[in-house]
Amino acid sequence: MEKNLKEHLQALEESHTGLEVRTSREKLDEILADGFFEIGSSGYMFDKKECLETGVVLTEMSLHNFKIYPLAQDVVLSTYFIVDKTRNRNTLRSSIWKLIDGRCQLYFHQGTISPLQLSEVIRENNKIVFGDD
């Protein structure tokens, strides 16, 4: 897998979880594919329309242990760990990115609350590596 694709998708994920995009309907609309849907860490499902109309949770987050896995031509799964500083909780995240109209768009996203701490994720990451980085 090309390293620049991983860096590009990581930058998109970081922007998608950042306050600048989350507070801008226009920027969020640009990143989310028209068919986007999400299973939130709350267990509820949301689609693009709901995200744009009601907004998304505004929290300060940091992204760690980013990995990508190609699923098909122009489709990539990304996984990572989030430390949510605002809500004082951590989540494991996965996203499916599709190349649509010449740009990567977020098609699916899921967040699962995790009892893991960042130190544990980093330690496990050093032991087990799935896929090509």
C-alpha positions in Angstrom: 0.0 0.0 0.0 1.3 3.4 -0.9 2.6 5.3 2.1 1.2 8.6 0.8 -2.4 7.1 0.7 -2.0 6.2 4.4 -0.8 9.7 5.2 -3.7 11.2 3.1 -6.3 9.1 4.8 -4.9 9.8 8.3 -5.0 13.5 7.6 -8.7 13.1 6.5 -9.5 11.1 9.6 -7.8 13.7 11.8 -9.7 16.5 10.1 -12.9 14.5 10.4 -12.4 14.2 14.2 -11.2 17.8 14.6 -13.3 20.7 15.7 -12.7 22.7 12.5 -14.6 20.2 10.4 -17.1 19.2 13.0 -18.3 22.8 13.4 -18.5 23.4 9.7 -21.5 22.0 7.8 -19.8 22.7 4.5 -16.6 20.9 5.4 -18.5 17.9 6.9 -20.6 17.7 3.8 -17.4 17.6 1.6 -15.9 14.7 3.6 -19.0 12.6 4.0 -20.1 10.5 1.0 -23.8 10.9 0.0 -24.4 7.3 1.2 -22.5 7.8 4.5 -23.8 6.1 7.6 -22.3 5.7 11.1 -22.8 3.4 14.1 -21.8 5.8 16.9 -20.2 4.8 20.2 -23.7 5.4 21.6 -25.0 2.4 19.7 -27.2 4.6 17.5 -27.0 4.8 13.7 -26.8 8.1 11.8 -26.7 9.0 8.2 -25.2 12.0 6.4 -28.4 14.0 6.5 -28.7 13.6 10.3 -25.0 14.5 10.8 -25.4 17.7 8.8 -28.8 18.7 10.3 -28.2 18.0 14.0 -24.4 18.2 14.0 -21.8 15.9 15.5 -20.4 15.6 19.0 -17.8 18.4 19.6 -14.9 17.0 21.7 -11.2 17.3 21.8 -9.7 14.0 20.5 -6.3 12.7 19.6 -5.9 9.8 17.0 -3.4 7.0 17.5 -2.3 3.7 16.0 -3.7 4.5 12.5 -3.7 1.6 10.0 -5.2 1.0 6.6 -6.4 -2.1 4.8 -7.3 -2.2 1.1 -10.7 -3.9 0.6 -11.1 -3.4 -3.1 -9.9 -1.0 -5.8 -10.8 2.5 -4.6 -12.0 1.2 -1.2 -10.0 1.3 2.0 -10.7 0.4 5.7 -9.0 2.4 8.3 -8.7 1.6 12.0 -7.4 3.7 14.9 -7.7 4.5 18.6 -9.1 7.8 19.9 -8.4 9.4 23.2 -11.4 11.7 23.9 -10.1 14.3 26.2 -13.5 16.1 26.6 -15.5 13.0 27.6 -12.6 11.3 29.3 -13.1 8.0 27.4 -11.3 6.1 24.7 -12.7 4.5 21.5 -11.7 2.1 18.8 -12.7 3.4 15.4 -13.1 2.1 11.9 -13.9 3.8 8.7 -14.5 2.9 5.1 -13.2 5.4 2.6 -14.2 5.3 -1.1 -12.7 7.1 -4.0 -15.7 9.0 -5.4 -15.5 11.6 -8.1 -11.7 11.7 -7.8 -11.5 12.2 -4.1 -11.6 10.1 -0.9 -14.9 10.3 0.9 -16.0 8.8 4.2 -18.6 6.1 3.4 -18.9 4.3 6.8 -17.7 5.0 10.3 -18.0 3.1 13.7 -16.8 4.0 17.1 -16.8 1.5 20.0 -16.0 2.6 23.6 -13.0 0.8 24.9 -11.6 0.2 28.4 -8.1 0.2 26.8 -5.7 3.0 27.7 -3.3 4.5 25.2 -0.3 2.8 26.8 -1.9 -0.6 26.2 -2.7 0.1 22.6 0.8 1.3 21.9 2.3 -1.8 23.7 0.0 -4.1 21.7 0.8 -2.3 18.5 4.4 -3.1 19.0 3.6 -6.8 19.4 1.0 -7.4 16.6 0.9 -5.9 13.2 -1.9 -6.7 10.8 -1.6 -5.7 7.1 1.0 -3.6 5.4 1.8 -0.1 6.8 
